[in-house]
């Protein structure tokens, strides 16, 4: 996979999150994972496993403490992907 931009990561996450929630709301970078999408810890871990497989990275669980929105998660993925 060629270099991926932060915007591409955000778009991929928005598409992927549709499968993790029953919410009818449109998912954007500002969408809160917990309050808007009701992503619980099990769903979050499943999402992280898929992200790790898709981007060939390892996401440390302690890094998820500050992740509230789709953009926060995209930023974390981009940071990890850039440093690997």
C-alpha positions as CSV (number, residue, x, y, z in Angstrom):
1,X,0.0,0.0,0.0
2,X,1.3,3.4,-0.9
3,X,1.5,6.2,1.5
4,X,-1.9,6.9,2.9
5,X,-3.1,10.4,4.0
6,X,-4.9,11.3,7.2
7,X,-8.0,12.2,5.1
8,X,-7.9,8.7,3.5
9,X,-7.6,7.1,7.0
10,X,-10.6,9.2,8.3
11,X,-12.7,8.2,5.2
12,X,-11.9,4.5,5.7
13,X,-12.8,4.7,9.4
14,X,-16.1,6.4,8.6
15,X,-16.9,3.6,6.2
16,X,-15.8,0.9,8.6
17,X,-17.7,2.3,11.5
18,X,-21.0,2.0,9.7
19,X,-20.7,-1.8,10.3
20,X,-20.1,-1.4,14.0
21,X,-23.1,0.7,14.9
22,X,-26.9,0.7,14.4
23,X,-26.9,4.4,14.4
24,X,-28.7,6.1,11.5
25,X,-26.5,9.2,11.8
26,X,-24.0,10.1,9.2
27,X,-20.5,9.4,10.5
28,X,-17.9,12.2,10.1
29,X,-14.5,13.1,11.6
30,X,-16.2,14.9,14.5
31,X,-18.5,12.0,15.4
32,X,-18.0,10.8,19.0
33,X,-17.4,7.1,19.1
34,X,-19.1,6.6,22.5
35,X,-21.9,9.1,22.7
36,X,-23.0,9.2,19.0
37,X,-22.2,5.6,17.9
38,X,-22.5,3.7,21.2
39,X,-19.2,1.9,20.6
40,X,-18.5,-0.1,23.7
41,X,-15.2,-1.7,24.7
42,X,-15.9,-5.0,22.8
43,X,-16.8,-3.2,19.6
44,X,-13.8,-0.9,20.0
45,X,-11.4,-3.8,20.4
46,X,-12.9,-5.5,17.3
47,X,-12.5,-2.3,15.4
48,X,-8.9,-2.0,16.5
49,X,-8.1,-5.5,15.4
50,X,-9.5,-4.8,12.0
51,X,-7.5,-1.5,11.8
52,X,-4.3,-3.3,12.8
53,X,-4.9,-5.9,10.0
54,X,-5.8,-3.3,7.4
55,X,-3.0,-0.9,8.1
56,X,-0.4,-3.5,9.3
57,X,0.2,-1.7,12.6
58,X,0.0,-2.4,16.3
59,X,-2.2,0.0,18.3
60,X,-1.2,0.1,22.0
61,X,-4.4,-0.1,24.1
62,X,-3.2,2.7,26.4
63,X,-3.1,5.0,23.4
64,X,-6.9,4.6,23.1
65,X,-7.5,6.5,26.4
66,X,-7.5,9.9,24.6
67,X,-9.5,8.7,21.6
68,X,-13.0,10.2,21.6
69,X,-13.8,11.0,18.0
70,X,-13.3,9.4,14.6
71,X,-10.7,12.1,13.9
72,X,-8.8,11.2,17.2
73,X,-8.6,7.6,16.0
74,X,-7.5,8.6,12.5
75,X,-4.8,10.8,14.0
76,X,-3.6,7.9,16.2
77,X,-3.5,5.5,13.2
78,X,-1.7,8.1,11.1
79,X,0.9,8.7,13.8
80,X,1.5,5.0,14.3
81,X,1.6,4.3,10.5
82,X,4.0,7.2,10.0
83,X,6.5,6.0,12.6
84,X,6.6,2.4,11.4
